[in-house]
Amino acid sequence: MLLGLAVGDAIGSSLEFGPRISPPLARREMTGGGPFDLPVGCWTDDTALANALSKSLLVCRKWDPLDAAQRFLAYYREGQYSSVPGTCVDIGVTTRQALERFERTGNAYSGSTDEHSSGNGSIMRLAPVAIFTLDAPEAEAVRIARDQSRLTHGSDVCLDSCSYLVQLLRLILRGESDPLKLAMPQFEGHPDILRAKTALWGGLERRNVKSTGFVVHTLEASLWACANSPDFERAVTLAANLGGDADTTACVTGAIAGAKFGAEAIPARWLEPLAQRHRIGALALSLVRSSSEIYLHVA
């Protein structure tokens, strides 16, 4: 799942801020370049912060907000966890502002609670939580998913979107395919997530799928891409070519598709040039082992 996330990020980064591309002209290769002028296989803050979150969970063997916030800050200030060592390859405005507040106050939970700051910066890095809590009670997974969001994105819609996605990823990782269970009726009262969920059943046409930086649009577009794809490659290609916030849309899609189809479904031509692929794969395996060791007798 983490490899899928990174591959989606690396492909989408070259299409970031670009227009929507029609299917006959769709980009299907990992080209590098784009607005960040990245080498082929390099990825952005989406994967860097997911890696930082993974490392925090593994080192602390629990959720530690201060440790995670410090690691996020190390990416922003020093380029740690980056695909280009020593370089902060992009960072969202809401995330940057929260980390600067953390620097000033020492309060790890510095994410804005303003609904107008409901970007996708916390959902893009969420996948490690689903792996780390795979053997944990659902309430623990939801707690960590929401708390990691609060570091940078504290609005209700961001917290609820992270709650939804972590539960969905855990169900998929456990092999669940029953639409009634994947529907998760506890979210029926949330209109934004209810709309995003319709994409899971293929209930949206491409022209109506939005791919902005709004967290619900990212969730919606990612679910739509996965629902309309028979394999990993198709899902990520559909997501990346929606344009707009292409790296994050493809990143979240890659995480979901990675959970659904497995790392072996990622095309070799995408995986081989991926920056730090062995390290990312090792992080994922370590998260699986840690979940079993920490939670197996708790759930």
SEDOMI-333007 format. One line per 10 residues: number of its first residue (from 1); their letters; for each residue z, y, x of N, C-alpha, C. Coordinates in nm, 2 decimals, always signed. Each point is the difference from the previous one (the first is absolute). Example, Ala and Ser with C-alpha at 12.3 -4.5 7.8 and 13.67 -1.06 7.14 Angstrom:
1 = as = +0.78:-0.57:+1.32:+0.00:+0.12:-0.09:+0.00:+0.12:+0.09; -0.07:+0.11:-0.04:+0.00:+0.11:+0.09:+0.08:+0.11:-0.08
***
This chain:
1 = mllglavgda = +0.00:-0.12:+0.08:+0.00:+0.12:-0.08:+0.00:+0.13:+0.09; +0.08:+0.00:+0.11:+0.00:+0.11:+0.08:-0.14:+0.02:+0.08; -0.06:-0.11:+0.03:-0.13:+0.01:+0.06:-0.10:+0.05:-0.10; +0.01:-0.04:-0.12:-0.09:+0.05:-0.11:+0.02:+0.15:-0.02; +0.12:+0.04:+0.01:+0.04:+0.15:-0.01:-0.07:+0.08:+0.11; +0.01:-0.05:+0.12:-0.05:+0.07:+0.12:-0.15:+0.00:+0.00; -0.06:-0.11:-0.04:-0.15:-0.01:-0.01:-0.05:+0.10:-0.10; +0.06:+0.01:-0.12:-0.04:+0.09:-0.10:+0.01:+0.15:+0.05; +0.11:+0.02:+0.07:+0.02:+0.14:+0.06:-0.11:+0.03:+0.10; -0.03:-0.09:+0.09:-0.10:+0.02:+0.10:-0.14:+0.02:-0.05
11 = igsslefgpr = -0.03:-0.07:-0.11:-0.13:+0.02:-0.06:+0.00:+0.13:-0.08; +0.10:+0.02:-0.08:+0.00:+0.12:-0.08:+0.01:+0.13:+0.07; +0.06:+0.00:+0.13:+0.02:+0.12:+0.07:-0.13:+0.07:+0.03; -0.11:-0.08:+0.02:-0.13:+0.07:+0.03:-0.06:+0.06:-0.12; +0.05:-0.03:-0.12:-0.05:+0.06:-0.12:+0.09:+0.10:-0.07; +0.11:+0.02:+0.07:+0.11:+0.09:-0.05:-0.06:+0.14:-0.04; +0.04:+0.05:-0.11:-0.04:+0.13:-0.05:-0.15:+0.01:-0.04; -0.07:-0.11:+0.01:-0.14:+0.00:-0.03:-0.03:-0.02:-0.15; -0.13:+0.01:-0.03:-0.04:-0.02:-0.14:+0.00:-0.15:-0.04; +0.00:-0.02:-0.13:-0.02:-0.14:-0.05:-0.14:-0.05:+0.03
21 = ispplarrem = -0.01:-0.12:+0.05:-0.12:-0.06:+0.04:-0.04:-0.10:-0.10; -0.13:+0.00:-0.05:-0.05:-0.09:-0.10:-0.01:-0.14:+0.07; +0.02:-0.11:-0.08:+0.00:-0.13:+0.05:-0.12:-0.04:+0.09; -0.13:+0.04:-0.03:-0.11:-0.03:+0.08:+0.01:+0.05:+0.14; +0.07:+0.11:+0.02:+0.02:+0.07:+0.13:+0.13:-0.02:+0.06; +0.08:-0.09:-0.05:+0.14:-0.02:+0.04:+0.01:-0.03:+0.15; +0.10:+0.06:+0.06:+0.03:-0.03:+0.14:+0.09:-0.13:+0.00; -0.04:-0.10:+0.09:+0.06:-0.13:+0.00:+0.05:-0.03:+0.14; -0.01:+0.09:+0.10:+0.04:-0.03:+0.13:+0.11:+0.09:+0.05; +0.07:-0.05:+0.10:+0.11:+0.08:+0.07:-0.07:+0.08:+0.11
31 = tgggpfdlpv = -0.02:+0.13:-0.03:-0.08:+0.08:+0.09:+0.08:+0.10:+0.09; +0.13:+0.03:-0.04:+0.07:+0.10:+0.08:-0.06:+0.14:-0.04; +0.04:+0.10:+0.08:-0.05:+0.13:-0.03:+0.07:+0.07:-0.12; -0.07:+0.06:-0.09:+0.06:+0.06:-0.11:+0.07:+0.13:+0.04; +0.08:+0.06:-0.09:+0.07:+0.13:+0.02:+0.10:-0.01:+0.12; +0.05:-0.11:+0.03:+0.09:-0.01:+0.11:-0.07:-0.05:+0.13; -0.13:-0.02:+0.00:-0.07:-0.05:+0.12:+0.06:-0.11:+0.07; +0.04:-0.10:-0.08:+0.07:-0.12:+0.06:-0.10:-0.10:+0.06; +0.05:-0.07:+0.11:-0.08:-0.11:+0.05:+0.00:-0.11:-0.11; -0.10:-0.09:+0.01:-0.02:-0.11:-0.09:+0.13:-0.08:+0.00
41 = gcwtddtala = +0.05:-0.03:-0.12:+0.12:-0.09:-0.01:+0.13:+0.07:+0.00; +0.00:+0.13:+0.02:+0.12:+0.08:+0.00:+0.04:+0.04:-0.15; +0.12:+0.02:-0.02:+0.05:+0.03:-0.13:+0.09:+0.12:+0.00; +0.04:+0.05:-0.12:+0.07:+0.13:-0.01:+0.15:-0.02:-0.03; +0.06:+0.10:-0.05:+0.14:+0.00:-0.03:+0.05:-0.10:-0.10; -0.10:-0.04:-0.09:+0.04:-0.11:-0.10:+0.05:-0.12:+0.07; -0.07:-0.05:+0.10:+0.04:-0.12:+0.07:+0.11:+0.03:+0.10; -0.01:+0.11:+0.06:+0.11:+0.04:+0.10:+0.14:+0.00:-0.07; +0.01:+0.06:-0.11:+0.13:+0.01:-0.07:+0.04:-0.14:-0.06; -0.10:-0.08:-0.04:+0.03:-0.14:-0.04:+0.06:-0.08:+0.11
51 = nalsksllvc = -0.06:+0.02:+0.12:+0.05:-0.07:+0.12:+0.14:+0.05:+0.04; +0.02:+0.13:-0.02:+0.14:+0.06:+0.03:+0.10:-0.06:-0.10; -0.04:-0.01:-0.12:+0.09:-0.05:-0.10:+0.03:-0.15:+0.02; -0.11:-0.07:+0.04:+0.02:-0.15:+0.04:+0.10:-0.01:+0.11; -0.01:+0.08:+0.10:+0.08:-0.01:+0.12:+0.15:+0.03:-0.04; +0.02:+0.10:-0.08:+0.13:+0.04:-0.05:+0.07:-0.12:-0.07; -0.08:-0.06:-0.09:+0.06:-0.11:-0.08:+0.03:-0.12:+0.09; -0.08:-0.02:+0.10:+0.02:-0.12:+0.09:+0.12:+0.03:+0.10; +0.01:+0.12:+0.05:+0.10:+0.03:+0.10:+0.14:+0.01:-0.08; +0.00:+0.06:-0.11:+0.13:+0.02:-0.07:+0.04:-0.12:-0.09
61 = rkwdpldaaq = -0.10:-0.08:-0.03:+0.01:-0.12:-0.09:+0.06:+0.04:-0.14; -0.03:+0.13:-0.03:+0.04:+0.05:-0.14:-0.07:+0.13:-0.01; +0.02:+0.07:-0.11:-0.05:+0.13:-0.02:+0.10:+0.10:+0.06; -0.05:+0.08:+0.10:+0.08:+0.10:+0.06:-0.08:+0.13:+0.00; +0.03:+0.09:-0.10:-0.08:+0.12:-0.01:-0.01:+0.09:+0.12; +0.11:+0.01:+0.07:+0.00:+0.09:+0.12:-0.09:-0.06:+0.11; +0.01:-0.13:+0.02:-0.09:-0.06:+0.10:-0.15:+0.01:-0.04; -0.03:-0.02:-0.12:-0.14:+0.01:-0.05:-0.05:+0.15:+0.02; +0.08:+0.09:-0.05:-0.04:+0.14:+0.01:-0.02:+0.04:+0.15; +0.09:-0.04:+0.09:-0.02:+0.03:+0.14:-0.13:-0.06:+0.06
71 = rflayyregq = -0.04:-0.12:-0.05:-0.12:-0.06:+0.04:-0.12:+0.08:-0.05; +0.01:+0.04:-0.13:-0.11:+0.08:-0.05:-0.02:+0.13:+0.08; +0.12:+0.06:+0.03:-0.01:+0.12:+0.08:-0.06:-0.02:+0.13; +0.03:-0.11:+0.06:-0.05:-0.03:+0.14:-0.16:-0.02:-0.01; -0.05:-0.04:-0.11:-0.14:+0.00:-0.02:-0.06:+0.14:-0.01; +0.07:+0.08:-0.08:-0.05:+0.14:-0.02:+0.01:+0.08:+0.13; +0.11:-0.01:+0.07:+0.02:+0.09:+0.12:-0.05:-0.06:+0.13; -0.01:-0.13:+0.01:-0.03:-0.06:+0.13:-0.12:-0.10:-0.01; -0.05:-0.03:-0.12:-0.11:-0.09:-0.01:+0.04:-0.15:+0.02; +0.13:-0.03:-0.01:+0.04:-0.14:+0.01:-0.06:-0.07:-0.12
81 = yssvpgtcvd = -0.03:-0.13:+0.01:-0.05:-0.09:-0.10:-0.15:+0.03:-0.03; -0.06:+0.09:+0.07:-0.13:+0.05:-0.03:-0.11:-0.10:+0.06; -0.12:+0.00:-0.06:-0.11:-0.08:+0.06:-0.06:+0.07:+0.12; +0.03:+0.13:+0.01:-0.03:+0.08:+0.12:+0.13:+0.04:+0.06; +0.05:-0.07:+0.09:+0.14:+0.02:+0.06:+0.02:+0.15:+0.04; +0.12:+0.05:-0.05:+0.03:+0.14:+0.03:-0.06:+0.10:-0.09; -0.08:-0.05:-0.10:-0.07:+0.10:-0.09:+0.04:-0.03:-0.14; +0.04:+0.10:-0.07:+0.02:-0.01:-0.15:-0.13:+0.02:-0.06; -0.06:-0.12:-0.05:-0.13:+0.00:-0.06:+0.02:+0.03:-0.15; +0.01:+0.13:-0.03:+0.01:+0.05:-0.14:+0.15:-0.03:-0.05
91 = igvttrqale = +0.04:+0.09:-0.09:+0.12:-0.02:-0.07:-0.01:+0.09:-0.12; +0.05:-0.05:-0.12:-0.01:+0.07:-0.12:+0.09:+0.12:+0.00; -0.03:+0.11:-0.08:+0.08:+0.12:+0.00:+0.14:-0.03:-0.06; +0.01:-0.08:-0.10:+0.13:-0.03:-0.06:+0.08:-0.08:+0.09; -0.06:-0.10:+0.08:+0.08:-0.08:+0.10:+0.04:+0.09:+0.11; -0.09:+0.09:+0.05:+0.04:+0.09:+0.11:+0.12:+0.09:-0.04; -0.01:+0.06:-0.12:+0.10:+0.09:-0.04:+0.14:-0.07:-0.02; +0.00:-0.13:-0.05:+0.12:-0.08:-0.01:+0.06:-0.03:+0.14; -0.08:-0.04:+0.09:+0.05:-0.03:+0.13:+0.05:+0.12:+0.07; -0.06:+0.12:-0.02:+0.05:+0.12:+0.06:+0.14:+0.04:-0.06
101 = rfertgnays = +0.01:-0.03:-0.13:+0.14:+0.02:-0.07:+0.10:-0.09:+0.06; -0.04:-0.13:+0.03:+0.09:-0.09:+0.06:+0.04:+0.04:+0.14; -0.09:+0.06:+0.07:+0.03:+0.05:+0.14:+0.11:+0.11:-0.01; -0.01:+0.09:-0.11:+0.09:+0.11:-0.01:+0.14:-0.04:-0.05; +0.00:-0.10:-0.10:+0.12:-0.03:-0.07:+0.06:-0.13:+0.03; -0.07:-0.09:+0.06:+0.05:-0.14:+0.02:+0.01:-0.08:-0.12; -0.05:+0.05:-0.11:+0.00:-0.08:-0.13:-0.13:-0.08:+0.00; +0.01:-0.13:+0.01:-0.12:-0.09:+0.00:-0.08:+0.01:-0.13; +0.07:+0.02:-0.11:-0.06:+0.00:-0.13:-0.05:+0.15:-0.03; -0.10:+0.04:+0.07:-0.04:+0.14:-0.01:-0.13:+0.02:-0.07
111 = gstdehssgn = -0.05:-0.11:-0.07:-0.12:+0.01:-0.07:+0.01:+0.09:-0.12; -0.10:+0.08:-0.03:+0.00:+0.09:-0.11:+0.00:-0.08:-0.13; +0.08:+0.05:-0.10:+0.01:-0.06:-0.13:-0.09:+0.08:-0.10; -0.08:+0.09:+0.05:-0.09:+0.08:-0.08:-0.11:-0.09:-0.05; -0.03:-0.01:-0.13:-0.11:-0.08:-0.05:-0.14:+0.04:+0.06; -0.01:+0.13:+0.04:-0.12:+0.04:+0.06:-0.02:-0.04:+0.14; +0.10:-0.07:+0.06:-0.01:-0.06:+0.13:-0.01:-0.15:+0.00; -0.07:-0.05:-0.11:+0.00:-0.15:-0.02:-0.13:-0.06:+0.07; +0.00:+0.02:+0.13:-0.11:-0.06:+0.07:+0.02:-0.15:+0.03; -0.10:-0.06:+0.07:+0.00:-0.14:+0.03:+0.06:-0.04:+0.13
121 = gsimrlapva = +0.07:+0.09:+0.06:+0.05:-0.02:+0.14:+0.11:-0.11:+0.01; +0.07:-0.03:-0.11:+0.10:-0.11:+0.01:-0.05:-0.13:-0.05; -0.10:+0.00:-0.09:-0.05:-0.13:-0.05:-0.10:-0.06:+0.11; -0.05:+0.08:+0.08:-0.10:-0.05:+0.10:+0.07:-0.09:+0.11; +0.13:+0.03:+0.02:+0.07:-0.07:+0.11:+0.09:-0.11:-0.06; -0.01:-0.03:-0.13:+0.10:-0.08:-0.07:+0.00:-0.15:+0.03; -0.12:-0.05:+0.04:-0.02:-0.15:+0.01:+0.11:-0.07:+0.08; +0.05:+0.05:+0.11:+0.10:-0.07:+0.07:+0.12:-0.03:-0.08; +0.04:+0.08:-0.10:+0.11:-0.02:-0.08:-0.02:-0.13:-0.09; -0.12:-0.02:-0.05:-0.03:-0.11:-0.08:+0.02:-0.13:+0.08
131 = iftldapeae = -0.04:+0.00:+0.13:+0.01:-0.12:+0.08:+0.14:-0.02:+0.04; +0.07:+0.11:+0.04:+0.14:-0.01:+0.05:+0.09:-0.05:-0.11; -0.03:+0.03:-0.13:+0.09:-0.04:-0.11:-0.06:-0.11:-0.08; -0.09:-0.07:+0.06:-0.07:-0.11:-0.08:+0.10:-0.10:-0.05; +0.11:-0.03:+0.07:+0.10:-0.10:-0.04:+0.12:+0.07:-0.05; -0.01:+0.13:-0.03:+0.12:+0.08:-0.05:+0.00:+0.01:-0.15; +0.11:+0.03:-0.06:+0.00:+0.03:-0.15:-0.09:+0.11:-0.02; -0.06:+0.01:-0.12:-0.09:+0.10:-0.04:+0.06:+0.14:+0.01; +0.13:+0.01:-0.04:+0.07:+0.13:+0.00:+0.01:+0.05:+0.15; +0.01:-0.08:+0.09:+0.01:+0.04:+0.14:-0.14:+0.05:+0.05
141 = avriardqsr = -0.10:-0.07:-0.04:-0.14:+0.05:+0.04:-0.03:+0.13:-0.06; +0.04:+0.02:-0.13:-0.03:+0.13:-0.06:+0.09:+0.11:+0.06; +0.12:-0.03:+0.03:+0.09:+0.10:+0.06:-0.06:+0.05:+0.14; -0.04:-0.09:+0.08:-0.06:+0.04:+0.13:-0.13:+0.07:-0.02; -0.08:-0.04:-0.09:-0.13:+0.06:-0.02:+0.02:+0.15:-0.05; +0.09:+0.02:-0.08:+0.03:+0.14:-0.05:+0.06:+0.08:+0.11; +0.10:-0.06:+0.07:+0.07:+0.08:+0.10:-0.10:+0.04:+0.12; -0.09:-0.09:+0.04:-0.09:+0.03:+0.11:-0.09:+0.12:-0.05; -0.03:+0.00:-0.13:-0.08:+0.11:-0.05:+0.08:+0.13:+0.01; +0.13:+0.00:-0.03:+0.08:+0.12:+0.00:+0.01:+0.07:+0.13
151 = lthgsdvcld = -0.04:-0.07:+0.11:+0.00:+0.07:+0.13:-0.10:+0.12:+0.00; -0.11:-0.02:-0.07:-0.10:+0.10:+0.00:-0.06:+0.04:-0.13; +0.02:-0.09:-0.10:-0.06:+0.03:-0.13:+0.11:-0.04:-0.11; +0.07:+0.10:-0.05:+0.11:-0.04:-0.09:-0.03:+0.02:-0.15; -0.12:+0.03:-0.04:-0.02:+0.02:-0.14:+0.00:-0.13:-0.08; +0.03:+0.01:-0.13:+0.02:-0.12:-0.08:-0.13:-0.08:+0.00; -0.12:+0.06:+0.00:-0.12:-0.08:-0.01:-0.03:-0.07:+0.13; +0.04:+0.06:+0.11:-0.01:-0.07:+0.13:+0.09:-0.12:+0.01; +0.13:+0.02:-0.04:+0.09:-0.11:+0.00:-0.04:-0.11:-0.10; -0.05:+0.03:-0.11:-0.04:-0.10:-0.10:-0.12:-0.07:+0.05
161 = scsylvqllr = -0.10:+0.07:+0.06:-0.12:-0.06:+0.05:+0.04:-0.11:+0.11; +0.09:+0.04:+0.09:+0.05:-0.09:+0.10:+0.07:-0.12:-0.06; +0.08:+0.02:-0.10:+0.06:-0.11:-0.07:-0.10:-0.10:-0.06; -0.10:+0.06:-0.06:-0.10:-0.09:-0.06:-0.08:-0.08:+0.11; -0.04:+0.07:+0.10:-0.08:-0.07:+0.10:+0.07:-0.10:+0.08; +0.13:+0.02:+0.03:+0.08:-0.10:+0.07:+0.01:-0.12:-0.08; +0.02:+0.01:-0.13:+0.02:-0.11:-0.09:-0.13:-0.08:-0.01; -0.11:+0.08:-0.01:-0.13:-0.07:-0.01:-0.04:-0.07:+0.12; +0.03:+0.06:+0.12:-0.03:-0.07:+0.13:+0.08:-0.13:+0.01; +0.13:+0.01:-0.04:+0.08:-0.12:+0.02:-0.05:-0.11:-0.10
171 = lilrgesdpl = -0.04:+0.03:-0.12:-0.06:-0.10:-0.09:-0.12:-0.06:+0.06; -0.09:+0.08:+0.06:-0.12:-0.05:+0.05:+0.03:-0.09:+0.12; +0.09:+0.04:+0.09:+0.03:-0.08:+0.12:+0.06:-0.13:-0.04; +0.07:-0.01:-0.11:+0.05:-0.12:-0.05:-0.10:-0.09:-0.08; -0.12:+0.05:+0.00:-0.11:-0.08:-0.07:-0.01:+0.02:-0.15; +0.07:+0.10:-0.05:-0.01:+0.03:-0.14:-0.13:+0.05:-0.05; -0.06:-0.05:-0.10:-0.13:+0.05:-0.06:+0.01:+0.02:-0.15; +0.11:-0.03:-0.06:+0.01:+0.01:-0.14:+0.00:+0.15:-0.04; -0.10:+0.04:-0.08:-0.01:+0.15:-0.03:+0.12:+0.05:-0.07; +0.07:-0.08:-0.08:+0.11:+0.05:-0.08:+0.12:+0.03:+0.10
181 = klampqfegh = +0.01:-0.07:+0.11:+0.10:+0.03:+0.10:-0.04:+0.11:+0.08; -0.13:+0.01:+0.04:-0.04:+0.11:+0.08:+0.00:+0.13:-0.07; +0.00:-0.01:-0.14:+0.00:+0.13:-0.08:+0.13:+0.07:+0.01; +0.11:-0.07:+0.03:+0.13:+0.06:+0.02:+0.04:+0.10:-0.11; +0.04:-0.05:-0.12:+0.02:+0.09:-0.12:+0.10:+0.11:+0.02; +0.09:-0.01:+0.11:+0.10:+0.10:+0.02:-0.07:+0.14:+0.03; -0.13:+0.00:+0.03:-0.07:+0.12:+0.03:-0.08:+0.06:-0.12; +0.02:-0.06:-0.11:-0.08:+0.04:-0.12:+0.03:+0.14:-0.04; +0.12:+0.05:+0.03:+0.03:+0.13:-0.05:-0.04:+0.12:+0.10; -0.07:-0.04:+0.11:-0.04:+0.10:+0.09:-0.15:+0.02:-0.01
191 = pdilraktal = -0.04:+0.11:-0.06:-0.15:+0.02:-0.03:-0.09:-0.01:+0.12; +0.05:+0.06:+0.11:-0.09:+0.00:+0.12:-0.02:-0.14:+0.06; +0.11:-0.08:+0.01:-0.01:-0.13:+0.05:-0.07:-0.09:-0.10; +0.02:+0.03:-0.13:-0.07:-0.08:-0.10:-0.15:+0.01:+0.01; -0.05:+0.13:+0.03:-0.14:+0.02:+0.02:-0.05:-0.08:+0.13; +0.08:+0.01:+0.10:-0.04:-0.07:+0.13:-0.01:-0.15:-0.03; +0.10:-0.05:-0.08:+0.00:-0.14:-0.02:-0.13:-0.05:-0.07; -0.06:+0.08:-0.08:-0.12:-0.04:-0.07:-0.11:-0.03:+0.10; +0.01:+0.06:+0.11:-0.10:-0.03:+0.11:+0.01:-0.14:+0.05; +0.12:-0.06:-0.01:+0.02:-0.13:+0.05:-0.08:-0.11:-0.08
201 = wgglerrnvk = -0.03:+0.03:-0.12:-0.07:-0.09:-0.09:-0.15:+0.04:+0.00; -0.04:+0.09:+0.09:-0.14:+0.05:-0.01:-0.03:+0.09:-0.11; +0.10:+0.06:-0.05:-0.02:+0.08:-0.12:-0.05:+0.14:+0.02; -0.05:+0.04:+0.12:-0.05:+0.13:+0.03:-0.14:-0.02:+0.06; -0.09:+0.10:-0.03:-0.13:+0.00:+0.06:+0.01:+0.09:+0.13; -0.09:-0.03:+0.10:+0.01:+0.07:+0.13:+0.00:+0.15:-0.02; -0.08:+0.06:-0.09:-0.01:+0.14:-0.01:+0.13:+0.06:-0.05; +0.09:-0.08:-0.06:+0.13:+0.05:-0.05:+0.12:-0.02:+0.10; -0.03:-0.07:+0.11:+0.10:-0.03:+0.10:+0.02:+0.12:+0.09; +0.12:+0.05:+0.01:+0.02:+0.12:+0.09:+0.06:-0.05:+0.13
211 = stgfvvhtle = -0.04:+0.07:+0.11:+0.05:-0.04:+0.13:+0.05:+0.12:+0.08; +0.08:+0.08:-0.07:+0.07:+0.12:+0.07:+0.12:-0.05:+0.07; +0.08:+0.09:+0.05:+0.12:-0.03:+0.07:+0.12:-0.01:-0.09; -0.02:+0.01:-0.13:+0.11:-0.02:-0.10:+0.04:-0.15:+0.00; +0.12:-0.03:+0.00:+0.05:-0.14:+0.02:-0.06:-0.09:-0.11; +0.00:+0.05:-0.12:-0.05:-0.09:-0.11:-0.15:-0.02:+0.01; -0.07:+0.10:+0.05:-0.15:-0.02:+0.02:-0.02:-0.11:+0.11; +0.08:+0.00:+0.10:-0.01:-0.10:+0.11:+0.03:-0.14:-0.06; +0.10:-0.01:-0.07:+0.04:-0.13:-0.06:-0.11:-0.04:-0.09; -0.05:+0.08:-0.09:-0.10:-0.03:-0.09:-0.13:-0.05:+0.07
221 = aslwacansp = -0.04:+0.08:+0.10:-0.13:-0.03:+0.07:+0.01:-0.14:+0.07; +0.12:-0.02:+0.06:+0.02:-0.12:+0.07:+0.00:-0.13:-0.09; +0.07:+0.02:-0.11:+0.00:-0.11:-0.10:-0.14:-0.03:-0.05; -0.07:+0.11:-0.03:-0.14:-0.01:-0.05:-0.09:-0.08:+0.10; +0.01:+0.04:+0.13:-0.08:-0.06:+0.10:+0.03:-0.15:+0.01; +0.13:-0.03:+0.00:+0.03:-0.15:+0.01:-0.04:-0.07:-0.13; +0.02:+0.06:-0.11:-0.04:-0.07:-0.13:-0.15:-0.03:-0.01; -0.08:+0.08:+0.07:-0.14:-0.01:-0.01:-0.06:-0.07:+0.12; +0.07:-0.07:+0.07:-0.05:-0.06:+0.13:+0.04:-0.15:+0.01; -0.10:-0.08:+0.04:+0.03:-0.14:+0.02:+0.06:-0.04:+0.14
231 = dferavtlaa = +0.00:+0.11:+0.09:+0.05:-0.03:+0.13:+0.06:+0.13:+0.07; +0.06:-0.02:+0.12:+0.06:+0.11:+0.07:-0.11:+0.11:+0.03; -0.11:-0.04:+0.06:-0.10:+0.09:+0.04:-0.05:+0.09:-0.11; -0.03:-0.06:-0.11:-0.05:+0.08:-0.12:+0.11:+0.10:-0.04; +0.12:-0.04:-0.01:+0.11:+0.09:-0.05:+0.01:+0.12:+0.09; +0.01:-0.02:+0.13:+0.01:+0.12:+0.09:-0.12:+0.08:+0.01; -0.12:-0.06:-0.01:-0.12:+0.08:-0.01:-0.01:+0.09:-0.12; +0.04:-0.06:-0.11:+0.00:+0.08:-0.13:+0.10:+0.12:+0.02; +0.12:-0.03:+0.05:+0.10:+0.11:+0.01:-0.04:+0.11:+0.09; -0.05:-0.04:+0.12:-0.03:+0.10:+0.10:-0.12:+0.09:-0.04
241 = nlggdadtta = -0.09:-0.05:-0.08:-0.12:+0.07:-0.04:+0.03:+0.09:-0.12; +0.12:+0.00:-0.05:+0.03:+0.09:-0.11:+0.02:+0.14:+0.05; +0.01:+0.02:+0.13:+0.01:+0.13:+0.06:+0.14:+0.06:-0.02; +0.01:+0.13:+0.02:+0.13:+0.07:-0.02:+0.10:-0.05:+0.11; +0.11:-0.04:-0.04:+0.10:-0.05:+0.09:-0.03:-0.14:+0.03; -0.11:-0.02:+0.07:-0.06:-0.14:+0.02:+0.09:-0.09:+0.08; +0.06:+0.06:+0.11:+0.08:-0.09:+0.08:+0.12:-0.06:-0.07; +0.07:+0.08:-0.08:+0.12:-0.05:-0.07:-0.04:-0.09:-0.12; -0.11:+0.03:-0.07:-0.05:-0.09:-0.10:-0.03:-0.13:+0.05; -0.08:+0.00:+0.11:-0.04:-0.13:+0.06:+0.12:-0.07:+0.07
251 = cvtgaiagak = +0.10:+0.07:+0.05:+0.12:-0.05:+0.06:+0.08:-0.08:-0.10; +0.03:+0.06:-0.12:+0.08:-0.06:-0.10:-0.08:-0.12:-0.06; -0.13:+0.02:-0.02:-0.09:-0.11:-0.04:+0.01:-0.12:+0.10; -0.01:+0.03:+0.12:+0.01:-0.10:+0.11:+0.13:-0.08:-0.01; +0.11:+0.07:-0.03:+0.13:-0.07:-0.01:+0.00:-0.09:-0.12; -0.05:+0.04:-0.11:+0.00:-0.08:-0.12:-0.10:-0.12:+0.02; -0.12:+0.03:+0.05:-0.10:-0.10:+0.02:+0.05:-0.10:+0.11; +0.07:+0.05:+0.10:+0.05:-0.09:+0.10:+0.10:-0.09:-0.06; +0.09:+0.05:-0.09:+0.09:-0.09:-0.06:-0.07:-0.10:-0.09; -0.10:+0.04:-0.06:-0.07:-0.09:-0.10:-0.09:-0.11:+0.07
261 = fgaeaiparw = -0.08:+0.05:+0.10:-0.09:-0.09:+0.07:+0.04:-0.06:+0.13; +0.10:+0.06:+0.07:+0.05:-0.04:+0.12:-0.07:+0.06:+0.12; +0.06:+0.00:+0.12:-0.06:+0.06:+0.12:-0.12:-0.07:+0.04; -0.02:-0.13:-0.03:-0.12:-0.07:+0.04:-0.12:+0.04:-0.08; +0.02:+0.08:-0.11:-0.11:+0.05:-0.07:-0.06:+0.13:+0.05; +0.07:+0.06:+0.10:-0.05:+0.12:+0.06:-0.12:-0.03:+0.09; -0.11:+0.07:-0.02:-0.12:-0.03:+0.09:+0.03:+0.02:+0.14; -0.05:-0.09:+0.09:+0.03:+0.00:+0.14:-0.05:+0.13:+0.06; -0.12:+0.05:-0.05:-0.06:+0.12:+0.06:+0.09:+0.13:-0.03; +0.09:-0.01:-0.10:+0.10:+0.10:-0.02:+0.13:-0.02:+0.08
271 = leplaqrhri = +0.04:-0.12:+0.01:+0.13:-0.04:+0.06:-0.01:+0.02:+0.15; -0.11:-0.05:+0.06:+0.00:+0.00:+0.15:+0.01:+0.13:+0.07; -0.06:+0.11:-0.05:+0.02:+0.13:+0.06:+0.12:+0.08:-0.04; +0.08:-0.06:-0.09:+0.12:+0.07:-0.06:+0.10:+0.03:+0.11; +0.04:+0.12:+0.02:+0.10:+0.04:+0.10:+0.13:-0.07:-0.03; +0.06:-0.06:+0.11:+0.13:-0.06:+0.00:+0.01:-0.11:-0.11; -0.11:-0.08:-0.02:+0.00:-0.10:-0.11:+0.11:-0.11:+0.03; +0.01:-0.03:+0.13:+0.10:-0.11:+0.03:+0.14:+0.05:-0.03; +0.03:+0.12:+0.03:+0.13:+0.06:-0.02:+0.03:+0.01:-0.15; -0.10:+0.04:-0.08:+0.02:+0.01:-0.14:+0.02:-0.13:-0.06
281 = galalslvrs = -0.08:-0.10:+0.04:+0.02:-0.14:-0.05:+0.14:-0.05:+0.03; +0.05:+0.03:+0.12:+0.13:-0.05:+0.04:+0.11:+0.07:-0.08; -0.02:+0.13:-0.04:+0.10:+0.07:-0.08:+0.01:-0.07:-0.14; -0.12:-0.04:-0.05:+0.00:-0.06:-0.13:+0.07:-0.14:+0.00; -0.02:-0.08:+0.10:+0.06:-0.13:+0.02:+0.15:+0.02:+0.01; +0.04:+0.10:+0.08:+0.15:+0.02:+0.02:+0.06:+0.05:-0.13; -0.07:+0.07:-0.08:+0.06:+0.04:-0.13:+0.02:-0.12:-0.09; -0.09:-0.09:+0.00:+0.01:-0.12:-0.08:+0.12:-0.08:+0.04; +0.01:-0.02:+0.13:+0.12:-0.08:+0.06:+0.13:+0.07:-0.04; +0.00:+0.13:+0.02:+0.13:+0.08:-0.03:+0.04:-0.01:-0.14
291 = sseiylhva = -0.10:+0.00:-0.09:+0.03:-0.01:-0.15:+0.07:-0.13:-0.02; -0.06:-0.11:+0.05:+0.06:-0.13:-0.02:+0.14:-0.01:+0.06; +0.02:+0.05:+0.12:+0.13:-0.01:+0.06:+0.11:+0.09:-0.07; -0.04:+0.11:-0.05:+0.09:+0.10:-0.05:+0.03:-0.03:-0.15; -0.10:-0.04:-0.08:+0.01:+0.00:-0.14:-0.01:-0.14:-0.07; -0.04:-0.10:+0.07:-0.03:-0.13:-0.06:+0.12:-0.05:-0.08; +0.12:+0.03:+0.04:+0.12:-0.06:-0.08:+0.06:+0.11:-0.09; -0.07:+0.11:-0.01:+0.05:+0.11:-0.08:-0.07:+0.01:-0.14; -0.13:-0.02:+0.00:-0.08:+0.01:-0.12:+0.04:-0.09:-0.11
***
